[in-house]
Amino acid sequence: MILLITLLLWQVWTQPQQPTGFYDLHTKTIDGETFDFAALKGKRVLIVNTASECGYTPQYEGLQALYEQFGGARFTIIAFPSNDFGGQEPGTSEEIITFCKQQFGVSFPVMEKVAIKGREAYPVYLWLTQKKLNGVSDAEVGWNFNKFLIDEHGRWTAHFSSKIEPQDSQIVKFASWH
């Protein structure tokens, strides 16, 4: 009996804790550095899943323009490359960041390549797509370049499909807050 209780307690203590809020999340940058979402407190954030070989890849240009216009102390963009949709991001971290910088001048943060869906879905995307975690809405990422808006308090605000351009009036209004 003591062995069973010890085993159950060990399982509880060693289980990874689900993040309870946006600021509890963390990830790795494409360069392998730890990135803690708590550093985003007070900023509005646009999170986008990206791919280098997608029909929507030219949206990098609009994302970069949005970042150049509004990025800074109050707004940022975070890209998560993923190979989940059509195998359109097969590159290594070095290939991905080189492509982003050379083709589109990307200067906003790009994180490590992650799984967006399925059993290997990355914790950030679990939080973004599950109401039980984000407290607001379930969302399905159907393809590359889906966009999520997180307000300056870490609250899930909106989800946009790939078809919605970064220069859409709702996104610009969100990014340009004072």
Buried (B, 14 or more C-beta within 10 A) or exposed (E): EEEEEEEEEEEEEEEEEEBEBBBBBBBBBBEEEEBEBEEBEEBBBBBBBBBBBBEBBEBBBBBBBBBEEBBEEBBBBBBBBBBBBEEBBEBEBEEBBEBBEEEBEBEBBBBBBBBBBEEEBBBBBBBBBBEEBBEEEEBEBEBBBBBBBBBBEBEBBBBBBBEBBBBBEEBBEBBEEE
